[in-house]
Amino acid sequence: MSLHPQRLVYWVAMGCSLFFLSGCISLDGQEHSHQAQDLALASHWQELNVHTSSYDLSAYLSPQKSDNGVLTIYIEGDGSSWVHGEFPSSDPTPKDPIGLRLALAHPQGAAAYLSRPCQFIGLENPLVCNFKVWTSERFSQNVIDSINQAIDQLKSRAQAQSLILVGYSGGAAVVLLAASQRHDVQSIISVAGNVSPQVWAKVLALEPLEGSLDPRNVMIKLTSIPQIYLVGAKDRVVPLDLTTAFIAQLPTDSMVELFEIPKNGHVCCWVEQWPLLWTTLIKPKHQ
């Protein structure tokens, strides 16, 4: 028996009751949300539900205060966008929120964490949280507008004047697009970042990201912002070549550094290494 992907998504959204699915994905999403909440609260981070014009976004704010007016904001990856790489998920909440884990490993100074639309908060409004938000339109102008509105609110809460934006995986594309529309970003840090999602989808023979913006089209607006790209030599999800090709297209006067970390893949071992990477590669650029 086979079903058209969109028809399959419809039935999953109606109740996750298809006999060939093991359990309901949205219930798994709730469990993963609770796990993320436990992680953050164990580190005494404040949980926030940030309202924007389009989406409510899950966020956390560190207990540390800024001593130099700088807030570092970590933006999550794409999460569970697809089921077995074949069908759109009914809930994009990440099974393992690497972006959140990186934020909680932030070694010093004020920091915040920001999820992507429809992650962690449940899918109470299916008209807003439909599968296009975390698949083909995950980098749409509507999404980036919401991210920037949330960033404004986090910045205000932290009483910060400038920002360091850190994006993990697909969160790196979000950071680049958001930063291109701001004037308060001190630096950009990409961690295993999918910085060319349109090229990435083409190279991996995935569905094109119709409705999404492309960071390659905003390169000129990023020229004055220092950028650090951290890439795992063993990353098979976002290969090194995609990042180097993106950097090669940046204007020649861009302030860019690329660091290839020999033993790292797409997930391993960024969180464990994060305090050391921050101290040795990132912090010196902000002193």
C-alpha positions as CSV (number, residue, x, y, z in Angstrom):
1,M,0.0,0.0,0.0
2,S,1.4,3.4,-0.9
3,L,0.1,6.9,-0.2
4,H,0.9,10.3,-1.7
5,P,3.2,12.2,0.8
6,Q,0.7,15.0,1.3
7,R,-2.1,12.6,1.9
8,L,0.1,10.7,4.4
9,V,0.8,14.0,6.2
10,Y,-2.9,14.7,6.3
11,W,-3.7,11.4,8.1
12,V,-0.8,11.8,10.5
13,A,-2.1,15.3,11.4
14,M,-5.6,13.9,11.9
15,G,-4.5,11.6,14.7
16,C,-1.3,9.7,14.1
17,S,-3.4,6.6,13.8
18,L,-2.0,5.0,10.6
19,F,-1.2,1.4,11.4
20,F,2.3,1.6,9.9
21,L,3.5,4.4,12.1
22,S,4.9,3.3,15.5
23,G,3.3,5.7,17.9
24,C,2.3,9.3,17.4
25,I,5.0,11.7,16.5
26,S,3.4,14.7,18.3
27,L,3.4,12.7,21.5
28,D,7.1,12.1,21.0
29,G,7.4,15.9,20.5
30,Q,5.8,16.5,23.9
31,E,8.3,14.2,25.5
32,H,11.2,15.8,23.9
33,S,9.9,19.2,24.9
34,H,9.8,18.1,28.5
35,Q,13.3,16.8,28.3
36,A,14.6,20.1,26.9
37,Q,12.7,22.0,29.6
38,D,14.3,19.8,32.3
39,L,17.8,20.5,30.8
40,A,17.3,24.2,30.9
41,L,15.7,24.4,34.3
42,A,18.5,22.2,35.8
43,S,20.9,25.0,34.7
44,H,18.5,27.6,36.2
45,W,17.7,29.2,32.9
46,Q,14.4,31.1,32.7
47,E,11.8,29.6,30.4
48,L,10.0,32.1,28.1
49,N,7.2,31.8,25.5
50,V,8.0,34.6,23.1
51,H,5.0,36.0,21.2
52,T,5.6,37.3,17.6
53,S,3.4,38.4,14.8
54,S,3.3,34.9,13.3
55,Y,4.5,32.3,15.9
56,D,5.0,31.7,19.5
57,L,8.7,30.7,20.0
58,S,10.1,28.7,22.9
59,A,13.1,30.5,24.5
60,Y,15.4,30.3,27.5
61,L,17.4,33.1,29.2
62,S,20.5,32.4,31.3
63,P,20.8,33.7,34.8
64,Q,24.1,35.4,34.0
65,K,24.0,39.2,33.4
66,S,25.8,40.9,30.7
67,D,28.9,42.8,31.9
68,N,29.7,44.4,28.6
69,G,26.2,44.9,27.0
70,V,26.5,41.8,24.8
71,L,24.0,39.0,24.6
72,T,24.8,35.8,22.9
73,I,21.8,34.1,21.3
74,Y,21.8,30.5,20.2
75,I,19.3,29.4,17.5
76,E,18.3,25.8,17.1
77,G,18.7,23.6,14.1
78,D,15.9,22.3,11.9
79,G,14.9,19.6,14.3
80,S,12.7,16.7,13.2
81,S,11.6,18.1,9.8
82,W,11.2,14.7,8.2
83,V,10.3,11.1,9.1
84,H,13.0,8.7,7.9
85,G,14.0,11.4,5.4
86,E,10.9,10.6,3.4
87,F,7.8,12.3,4.8
88,P,7.3,15.7,6.6
89,S,7.1,15.3,10.3
90,S,4.0,16.2,12.2
91,D,6.1,17.9,14.9
92,P,9.5,19.6,14.2
93,T,10.7,19.4,17.9
94,P,14.3,18.1,17.9
95,K,14.9,14.8,19.5
96,D,18.2,16.1,20.8
97,P,18.3,19.9,20.9
98,I,22.0,20.5,20.2
99,G,21.4,24.3,19.9
100,L,20.0,24.3,23.4
101,R,22.9,22.1,24.7
102,L,25.4,24.5,23.2
103,A,23.6,27.5,24.9
104,L,23.7,25.7,28.3
105,A,27.4,25.1,27.8
106,H,28.0,28.8,27.2
107,P,31.0,29.5,29.4
108,Q,30.5,33.1,30.5
109,G,28.3,36.1,30.0
110,A,24.7,36.6,29.2
111,A,23.2,34.1,26.8
112,A,19.8,33.1,25.5
113,Y,18.3,30.3,23.5
114,L,15.7,30.5,20.7
115,S,13.9,27.7,19.1
116,R,12.6,27.6,15.5
117,P,8.9,28.1,14.8
118,C,6.6,25.3,16.0
119,Q,9.3,23.5,18.0
120,F,8.6,22.5,21.6
121,I,5.4,24.5,21.9
122,G,3.0,21.9,20.5
123,L,0.8,22.3,17.5
124,E,-2.3,23.8,18.9
125,N,-2.9,25.9,15.8
126,P,-2.5,23.7,12.7
127,L,-3.3,26.7,10.4
128,V,-0.1,28.3,11.6
129,C,2.0,25.3,12.3
130,N,1.7,23.3,9.1
131,F,4.5,21.1,7.7
132,K,5.7,23.8,5.2
133,V,6.9,25.9,8.2
134,W,9.6,23.3,9.0
135,T,10.2,22.0,5.5
136,S,10.0,24.1,2.3
137,E,9.4,27.4,4.0
138,R,11.7,27.0,7.0
139,F,13.8,30.0,5.9
140,S,10.9,32.2,4.6
141,Q,10.7,35.9,5.2
142,N,7.8,35.3,7.6
143,V,10.0,33.0,9.7
144,I,12.9,35.4,9.7
145,D,10.6,38.3,10.7
146,S,9.4,36.2,13.7
147,I,13.0,35.3,14.7
148,N,14.0,39.0,14.6
149,Q,11.0,40.0,16.7
150,A,11.9,37.4,19.3
151,I,15.6,38.5,19.2
152,D,14.4,42.0,20.0
153,Q,12.5,40.8,23.0
154,L,15.4,38.8,24.3
155,K,17.7,41.7,23.8
156,S,15.4,44.0,25.7
157,R,15.0,41.5,28.6
158,A,18.8,41.2,28.9
159,Q,19.2,44.9,28.6
160,A,21.9,44.3,26.0
161,Q,23.2,46.7,23.3
162,S,24.7,44.2,20.9
163,L,24.4,40.6,19.9
164,I,26.5,37.6,19.1
165,L,24.3,35.2,17.1
166,V,25.2,31.4,17.1
167,G,23.4,29.1,14.7
168,Y,23.6,25.3,14.8
169,S,23.0,23.4,11.6
170,G,20.0,25.0,9.8
171,G,20.0,27.6,12.5
172,A,23.1,29.1,10.9
173,A,21.1,30.0,7.8
174,V,18.5,31.6,10.1
175,V,21.3,33.6,11.8
176,L,22.7,34.8,8.5
177,L,19.3,35.9,7.2
178,A,18.3,37.5,10.4
179,A,21.7,39.4,10.8
180,S,21.4,40.7,7.3
181,Q,18.3,42.7,8.4
182,R,19.8,44.0,11.7
183,H,22.3,46.6,12.8
184,D,23.2,45.4,16.3
185,V,25.0,42.1,15.5
186,Q,28.6,42.1,16.7
187,S,29.4,38.7,15.2
188,I,28.0,35.5,13.6
189,I,29.0,32.0,14.6
190,S,28.0,29.0,12.5
191,V,28.3,25.6,14.1
192,A,28.0,22.7,11.6
193,G,26.0,25.2,9.8
194,N,23.8,24.7,6.7
195,V,24.7,28.1,5.3
196,S,23.6,27.3,1.7
197,P,20.4,25.4,2.2
198,Q,19.3,25.7,-1.4
199,V,22.6,24.2,-2.7
200,W,22.5,21.7,0.1
201,A,19.0,20.4,-0.9
202,K,20.2,20.2,-4.5
203,V,23.4,18.3,-3.7
204,L,21.6,15.8,-1.5
205,A,18.8,15.4,-4.1
206,L,16.2,16.7,-1.6
207,E,13.0,18.6,-2.3
208,P,13.8,22.2,-3.2
209,L,13.2,24.7,-0.4
210,E,10.5,26.7,-2.3
211,G,9.4,29.7,-0.3
212,S,12.7,30.0,1.5
213,L,15.2,32.8,1.4
214,D,18.8,32.1,0.4
215,P,21.7,33.4,2.5
216,R,23.8,33.7,-0.7
217,N,21.5,36.6,-1.7
218,V,22.3,38.7,1.4
219,M,26.1,38.3,1.4
220,I,26.8,41.9,0.7
221,K,24.9,42.9,3.8
222,L,27.1,40.7,6.0
223,T,30.4,42.2,4.9
224,S,30.9,44.3,8.0
225,I,30.0,41.6,10.5
226,P,32.8,39.2,11.7
227,Q,31.9,35.6,10.9
228,I,33.3,32.4,12.3
229,Y,32.4,29.1,10.7
230,L,33.1,25.9,12.6
231,V,32.9,22.7,10.5
232,G,33.4,19.1,11.5
233,A,35.8,17.2,9.3
234,K,33.5,14.1,9.6
235,D,30.2,15.9,9.0
236,R,28.2,14.0,6.4
237,V,25.1,16.0,6.8
238,V,26.6,19.4,5.9
239,P,29.9,18.6,4.2
240,L,32.9,20.9,4.5
241,D,32.8,21.7,0.7
242,L,29.4,23.4,1.0
243,T,30.7,25.8,3.6
244,T,34.0,26.6,1.8
245,A,32.0,27.2,-1.4
246,F,29.7,29.6,0.5
247,I,32.7,31.5,2.0
248,A,34.4,31.7,-1.3
249,Q,31.5,33.7,-2.7
250,L,31.6,36.3,0.2
251,P,32.9,39.7,-0.7
252,T,36.7,39.9,-0.5
253,D,36.6,42.4,2.3
254,S,34.4,40.2,4.5
255,M,35.8,39.4,8.0
256,V,35.6,35.6,7.9
257,E,37.4,32.7,9.6
258,L,36.9,29.0,9.0
259,F,37.9,26.3,11.5
260,E,37.7,22.6,10.6
261,I,37.5,20.5,13.7
262,P,39.1,17.1,12.9
263,K,37.1,14.7,15.0
264,N,33.7,16.3,14.8
265,G,30.7,15.2,12.8
266,H,27.4,17.0,12.5
267,V,26.4,16.2,16.1
268,C,29.6,14.9,17.7
269,C,31.3,16.5,19.6
270,W,30.3,20.2,19.6
271,V,28.6,20.3,23.0
272,E,31.4,18.6,24.9
273,Q,34.0,20.9,23.3
274,W,32.0,24.1,23.4
275,P,33.6,25.8,26.4
276,L,37.1,25.1,25.0
277,L,36.2,26.2,21.5
278,W,34.7,29.4,22.8
279,T,37.7,30.2,24.9
280,T,40.3,29.4,22.3
281,L,38.6,30.3,18.9
282,I,35.8,32.7,19.7
283,K,36.4,34.7,22.8
284,P,39.8,36.1,21.5
285,K,37.8,37.8,18.7
286,H,35.7,39.7,21.2
287,Q,38.3,40.9,23.6
